[in-house]
Amino acid sequence: MLLIPAIDLKDGHCVRLKQGDMNASTTFGEDPAAMARRWLEAGARRLHLVDLNGAFAGKPVNEAAVKAILAEVGDEIPVQLGGGIRDLDTIERYLDDGLSYIIIGTAAVKSPGFLKDACSAFGGHIIVGLDAKDGKVATDGWSKLTGHEVVDLAKKFEDYGVEAVIYTDIGRDGMLSGVNIDATVKLAQALSIPVIASGGLGSLADIEKLCEVEREGIEGVICGRAIYNGALDFALAQKRADELNGELET
């Protein structure tokens, strides 16, 4: 089970939101590169970046902070980024900068042809982010709820060739109320590509529950507010996940 620290970027700073509300943000750091180093030293094997301003603007806004993080991390671990990525030129530029994976969310739902083109042009580097509430997909920084079912869209995008799906339960994000295990498992069982859980991670117990269902196709989990406010010790949590994985394999 891959525990992936999230670095959410707003106005060049590291923040966390509650349920995607830009007006309900808490700043956890002024230096994104230093934050990246912190998680790297704690044993992170991948980083998850979100350009929050970009998600709402529909274009990259925190590119300078992203580049600073990539310069700090180098090629030590893969870094993935989502938020405001709406065209192939932006994807190419970010991959050239050193990103390993590009996460396409709103644009995947609104312009599936774009996602298909991205998978064709940059195979192996495209992850789709599906954010949902009560099983329905949301777009535009979670501000708009669509009529699309998560599983139906995910299966279509799997056919396009995406590497993985990040599934976020909007109702739980930033609330520390626990990952929506049932919905995440349901999605993972419907796909052959990996699913990464997101939204609501609040304790070591959540990590243990996810490890129990890892074999259903859940590759990892995004770690947000819990690792910033001290509710979850990232290094200890990754160590515990590794121990459980070892037990499951024997």
TORROVEX-279809 format. One record per residue (C-alpha): residue number from 1; residue in three letters; x, y, z. Coordinates in steps of 0.2 Angstrom, whole numbers, plus 5000, padded with zeros to 4 digits. Example, Ala and Ser with C-alpha at 12.3 -4.5 7.8 and 13.67 -1.06 7.14 Angstrom:
% residues 2
+------+------+------+------+------+
| resi | resn |    u |    v |    w |
+------+------+------+------+------+
|    1 |  ALA | 5062 | 4978 | 5039 |
|    2 |  SER | 5068 | 4995 | 5036 |
+------+------+------+------+------+
END
This chain:
% residues 250
+------+------+------+------+------+
| resi | resn |    u |    v |    w |
+------+------+------+------+------+
|    1 |  MET | 5000 | 5000 | 5000 |
|    2 |  LEU | 5008 | 5016 | 4994 |
|    3 |  LEU | 5005 | 5031 | 5006 |
|    4 |  ILE | 5006 | 5047 | 4995 |
|    5 |  PRO | 5008 | 5064 | 5004 |
|    6 |  ALA | 4998 | 5077 | 4996 |
|    7 |  ILE | 5005 | 5095 | 4994 |
|    8 |  ASP | 4990 | 5106 | 4989 |
|    9 |  LEU | 4996 | 5123 | 4982 |
|   10 |  LYS | 4987 | 5139 | 4984 |
|   11 |  ASP | 4995 | 5156 | 4980 |
|   12 |  GLY | 5012 | 5147 | 4981 |
|   13 |  HIS | 5009 | 5140 | 4998 |
|   14 |  CYS | 5005 | 5123 | 5005 |
|   15 |  VAL | 4987 | 5122 | 5011 |
|   16 |  ARG | 4973 | 5110 | 5015 |
|   17 |  LEU | 4955 | 5113 | 5010 |
|   18 |  LYS | 4939 | 5106 | 5018 |
|   19 |  GLN | 4928 | 5098 | 5005 |
|   20 |  GLY | 4936 | 5108 | 4991 |
|   21 |  ASP | 4931 | 5125 | 4998 |
|   22 |  MET | 4944 | 5138 | 4993 |
|   23 |  ASN | 4938 | 5149 | 5007 |
|   24 |  ALA | 4941 | 5135 | 5020 |
|   25 |  SER | 4959 | 5133 | 5018 |
|   26 |  THR | 4973 | 5131 | 5031 |
|   27 |  THR | 4991 | 5135 | 5027 |
|   28 |  PHE | 5003 | 5122 | 5033 |
|   29 |  GLY | 5019 | 5129 | 5025 |
|   30 |  GLU | 5026 | 5143 | 5015 |
|   31 |  ASP | 5039 | 5133 | 5006 |
|   32 |  PRO | 5033 | 5119 | 4995 |
|   33 |  ALA | 5050 | 5113 | 4991 |
|   34 |  ALA | 5054 | 5111 | 5010 |
|   35 |  MET | 5038 | 5102 | 5012 |
|   36 |  ALA | 5042 | 5090 | 4998 |
|   37 |  ARG | 5059 | 5086 | 5007 |
|   38 |  ARG | 5050 | 5083 | 5023 |
|   39 |  TRP | 5040 | 5069 | 5016 |
|   40 |  LEU | 5054 | 5062 | 5006 |
|   41 |  GLU | 5064 | 5061 | 5022 |
|   42 |  ALA | 5049 | 5053 | 5031 |
|   43 |  GLY | 5050 | 5039 | 5018 |
|   44 |  ALA | 5037 | 5044 | 5005 |
|   45 |  ARG | 5039 | 5034 | 4988 |
|   46 |  ARG | 5028 | 5046 | 4978 |
|   47 |  LEU | 5021 | 5064 | 4980 |
|   48 |  HIS | 5004 | 5070 | 4975 |
|   49 |  LEU | 5003 | 5089 | 4970 |
|   50 |  VAL | 4987 | 5099 | 4967 |
|   51 |  ASP | 4987 | 5116 | 4959 |
|   52 |  LEU | 4971 | 5122 | 4968 |
|   53 |  ASN | 4971 | 5139 | 4959 |
|   54 |  GLY | 4974 | 5130 | 4943 |
|   55 |  ALA | 4959 | 5119 | 4946 |
|   56 |  PHE | 4948 | 5134 | 4947 |
|   57 |  ALA | 4956 | 5144 | 4934 |
|   58 |  GLY | 4957 | 5130 | 4921 |
|   59 |  LYS | 4975 | 5133 | 4918 |
|   60 |  PRO | 4992 | 5131 | 4928 |
|   61 |  VAL | 4994 | 5144 | 4941 |
|   62 |  ASN | 5007 | 5137 | 4954 |
|   63 |  GLU | 5020 | 5131 | 4941 |
|   64 |  ALA | 5034 | 5140 | 4950 |
|   65 |  ALA | 5030 | 5130 | 4966 |
|   66 |  VAL | 5029 | 5114 | 4956 |
|   67 |  LYS | 5046 | 5117 | 4948 |
|   68 |  ALA | 5054 | 5121 | 4965 |
|   69 |  ILE | 5047 | 5104 | 4972 |
|   70 |  LEU | 5054 | 5095 | 4957 |
|   71 |  ALA | 5071 | 5103 | 4959 |
|   72 |  GLU | 5071 | 5098 | 4977 |
|   73 |  VAL | 5065 | 5080 | 4974 |
|   74 |  GLY | 5075 | 5077 | 4958 |
|   75 |  ASP | 5073 | 5059 | 4952 |
|   76 |  GLU | 5072 | 5051 | 4969 |
|   77 |  ILE | 5053 | 5047 | 4969 |
|   78 |  PRO | 5039 | 5050 | 4956 |
|   79 |  VAL | 5029 | 5065 | 4957 |
|   80 |  GLN | 5011 | 5067 | 4951 |
|   81 |  LEU | 5001 | 5083 | 4948 |
|   82 |  GLY | 4983 | 5088 | 4945 |
|   83 |  GLY | 4974 | 5104 | 4943 |
|   84 |  GLY | 4970 | 5115 | 4928 |
|   85 |  ILE | 4978 | 5104 | 4915 |
|   86 |  ARG | 4967 | 5106 | 4900 |
|   87 |  ASP | 4978 | 5104 | 4885 |
|   88 |  LEU | 4992 | 5093 | 4878 |
|   89 |  ASP | 5005 | 5107 | 4877 |
|   90 |  THR | 5004 | 5109 | 4896 |
|   91 |  ILE | 5006 | 5090 | 4899 |
|   92 |  GLU | 5021 | 5090 | 4888 |
|   93 |  ARG | 5029 | 5105 | 4897 |
|   94 |  TYR | 5026 | 5097 | 4914 |
|   95 |  LEU | 5033 | 5080 | 4909 |
|   96 |  ASP | 5048 | 5089 | 4902 |
|   97 |  ASP | 5050 | 5098 | 4919 |
|   98 |  GLY | 5051 | 5081 | 4927 |
|   99 |  LEU | 5034 | 5076 | 4933 |
|  100 |  SER | 5030 | 5057 | 4931 |
|  101 |  TYR | 5011 | 5057 | 4931 |
|  102 |  ILE | 4999 | 5070 | 4925 |
|  103 |  ILE | 4981 | 5069 | 4933 |
|  104 |  ILE | 4967 | 5074 | 4922 |
|  105 |  GLY | 4950 | 5077 | 4931 |
|  106 |  THR | 4938 | 5090 | 4925 |
|  107 |  ALA | 4944 | 5089 | 4907 |
|  108 |  ALA | 4942 | 5070 | 4907 |
|  109 |  VAL | 4924 | 5072 | 4911 |
|  110 |  LYS | 4920 | 5087 | 4900 |
|  111 |  SER | 4932 | 5083 | 4885 |
|  112 |  PRO | 4934 | 5064 | 4885 |
|  113 |  GLY | 4942 | 5066 | 4868 |
|  114 |  PHE | 4956 | 5076 | 4876 |
|  115 |  LEU | 4959 | 5062 | 4888 |
|  116 |  LYS | 4960 | 5049 | 4874 |
|  117 |  ASP | 4973 | 5060 | 4865 |
|  118 |  ALA | 4983 | 5062 | 4881 |
|  119 |  CYS | 4984 | 5044 | 4884 |
|  120 |  SER | 4989 | 5041 | 4866 |
|  121 |  ALA | 5002 | 5054 | 4866 |
|  122 |  PHE | 5009 | 5051 | 4883 |
|  123 |  GLY | 5006 | 5033 | 4887 |
|  124 |  GLY | 5011 | 5028 | 4904 |
|  125 |  HIS | 5010 | 5045 | 4912 |
|  126 |  ILE | 4991 | 5049 | 4913 |
|  127 |  ILE | 4981 | 5046 | 4928 |
|  128 |  VAL | 4962 | 5051 | 4929 |
|  129 |  GLY | 4955 | 5059 | 4944 |
|  130 |  LEU | 4937 | 5056 | 4948 |
|  131 |  ASP | 4929 | 5066 | 4962 |
|  132 |  ALA | 4912 | 5060 | 4967 |
|  133 |  LYS | 4898 | 5063 | 4980 |
|  134 |  ASP | 4885 | 5049 | 4982 |
|  135 |  GLY | 4892 | 5040 | 4967 |
|  136 |  LYS | 4890 | 5055 | 4955 |
|  137 |  VAL | 4906 | 5063 | 4947 |
|  138 |  ALA | 4909 | 5082 | 4951 |
|  139 |  THR | 4919 | 5094 | 4941 |
|  140 |  ASP | 4927 | 5111 | 4941 |
|  141 |  GLY | 4935 | 5110 | 4958 |
|  142 |  TRP | 4920 | 5100 | 4965 |
|  143 |  SER | 4909 | 5115 | 4962 |
|  144 |  LYS | 4898 | 5106 | 4949 |
|  145 |  LEU | 4889 | 5089 | 4951 |
|  146 |  THR | 4886 | 5079 | 4935 |
|  147 |  GLY | 4875 | 5065 | 4932 |
|  148 |  HIS | 4889 | 5053 | 4928 |
|  149 |  GLU | 4891 | 5037 | 4938 |
|  150 |  VAL | 4909 | 5035 | 4944 |
|  151 |  VAL | 4911 | 5016 | 4939 |
|  152 |  ASP | 4904 | 5019 | 4921 |
|  153 |  LEU | 4916 | 5034 | 4918 |
|  154 |  ALA | 4931 | 5025 | 4925 |
|  155 |  LYS | 4928 | 5009 | 4914 |
|  156 |  LYS | 4927 | 5020 | 4899 |
|  157 |  PHE | 4943 | 5029 | 4904 |
|  158 |  GLU | 4952 | 5013 | 4907 |
|  159 |  ASP | 4948 | 5008 | 4889 |
|  160 |  TYR | 4957 | 5024 | 4884 |
|  161 |  GLY | 4973 | 5018 | 4892 |
|  162 |  VAL | 4974 | 5028 | 4909 |
|  163 |  GLU | 4987 | 5021 | 4921 |
|  164 |  ALA | 4976 | 5023 | 4936 |
|  165 |  VAL | 4961 | 5031 | 4944 |
|  166 |  ILE | 4962 | 5042 | 4959 |
|  167 |  TYR | 4945 | 5041 | 4968 |
|  168 |  THR | 4940 | 5055 | 4980 |
|  169 |  ASP | 4925 | 5055 | 4990 |
|  170 |  ILE | 4921 | 5074 | 4991 |
|  171 |  GLY | 4910 | 5073 | 5006 |
|  172 |  ARG | 4924 | 5066 | 5016 |
|  173 |  ASP | 4939 | 5076 | 5010 |
|  174 |  GLY | 4948 | 5086 | 5023 |
|  175 |  MET | 4935 | 5080 | 5036 |
|  176 |  LEU | 4946 | 5066 | 5044 |
|  177 |  SER | 4930 | 5055 | 5044 |
|  178 |  GLY | 4938 | 5040 | 5036 |
|  179 |  VAL | 4940 | 5034 | 5019 |
|  180 |  ASN | 4925 | 5028 | 5009 |
|  181 |  ILE | 4931 | 5010 | 5009 |
|  182 |  ASP | 4915 | 5002 | 5001 |
|  183 |  ALA | 4914 | 5014 | 4987 |
|  184 |  THR | 4933 | 5013 | 4983 |
|  185 |  VAL | 4932 | 4994 | 4983 |
|  186 |  LYS | 4917 | 4994 | 4972 |
|  187 |  LEU | 4927 | 5004 | 4959 |
|  188 |  ALA | 4943 | 4994 | 4961 |
|  189 |  GLN | 4933 | 4978 | 4958 |
|  190 |  ALA | 4925 | 4985 | 4942 |
|  191 |  LEU | 4943 | 4989 | 4934 |
|  192 |  SER | 4959 | 4980 | 4930 |
|  193 |  ILE | 4969 | 4996 | 4932 |
|  194 |  PRO | 4974 | 5002 | 4950 |
|  195 |  VAL | 4964 | 5013 | 4961 |
|  196 |  ILE | 4971 | 5026 | 4973 |
|  197 |  ALA | 4960 | 5031 | 4987 |
|  198 |  SER | 4958 | 5049 | 4992 |
|  199 |  GLY | 4947 | 5059 | 5004 |
|  200 |  GLY | 4944 | 5057 | 5023 |
|  201 |  LEU | 4960 | 5048 | 5028 |
|  202 |  GLY | 4961 | 5051 | 5047 |
|  203 |  SER | 4970 | 5038 | 5057 |
|  204 |  LEU | 4981 | 5022 | 5056 |
|  205 |  ALA | 4965 | 5012 | 5057 |
|  206 |  ASP | 4960 | 5019 | 5040 |
|  207 |  ILE | 4977 | 5013 | 5033 |
|  208 |  GLU | 4974 | 4995 | 5041 |
|  209 |  LYS | 4957 | 4994 | 5033 |
|  210 |  LEU | 4964 | 4999 | 5016 |
|  211 |  CYS | 4977 | 4986 | 5018 |
|  212 |  GLU | 4964 | 4973 | 5021 |
|  213 |  VAL | 4956 | 4976 | 5004 |
|  214 |  GLU | 4972 | 4980 | 4994 |
|  215 |  ARG | 4971 | 4965 | 4984 |
|  216 |  GLU | 4955 | 4971 | 4976 |
|  217 |  GLY | 4966 | 4983 | 4966 |
|  218 |  ILE | 4969 | 4998 | 4978 |
|  219 |  GLU | 4987 | 5003 | 4975 |
|  220 |  GLY | 4988 | 5017 | 4987 |
|  221 |  VAL | 4980 | 5032 | 4997 |
|  222 |  ILE | 4982 | 5050 | 4996 |
|  223 |  CYS | 4987 | 5057 | 5013 |
|  224 |  GLY | 4981 | 5075 | 5017 |
|  225 |  ARG | 4976 | 5084 | 5032 |
|  226 |  ALA | 4979 | 5070 | 5044 |
|  227 |  ILE | 4998 | 5070 | 5041 |
|  228 |  TYR | 4998 | 5089 | 5043 |
|  229 |  ASN | 4989 | 5091 | 5059 |
|  230 |  GLY | 4997 | 5076 | 5068 |
|  231 |  ALA | 4983 | 5064 | 5068 |
|  232 |  LEU | 4993 | 5052 | 5058 |
|  233 |  ASP | 5012 | 5049 | 5059 |
|  234 |  PHE | 5017 | 5047 | 5040 |
|  235 |  ALA | 5033 | 5037 | 5043 |
|  236 |  LEU | 5025 | 5025 | 5056 |
|  237 |  ALA | 5009 | 5023 | 5045 |
|  238 |  GLN | 5020 | 5018 | 5029 |
|  239 |  LYS | 5030 | 5006 | 5040 |
|  240 |  ARG | 5013 | 4998 | 5047 |
|  241 |  ALA | 5007 | 4996 | 5029 |
|  242 |  ASP | 5023 | 4988 | 5024 |
|  243 |  GLU | 5021 | 4976 | 5039 |
|  244 |  LEU | 5003 | 4972 | 5034 |
|  245 |  ASN | 5008 | 4969 | 5016 |
|  246 |  GLY | 5021 | 4957 | 5021 |
|  247 |  GLU | 5008 | 4947 | 5032 |
|  248 |  LEU | 4996 | 4947 | 5018 |
|  249 |  GLU | 5009 | 4939 | 5006 |
|  250 |  THR | 5015 | 4925 | 5017 |
+------+------+------+------+------+
END
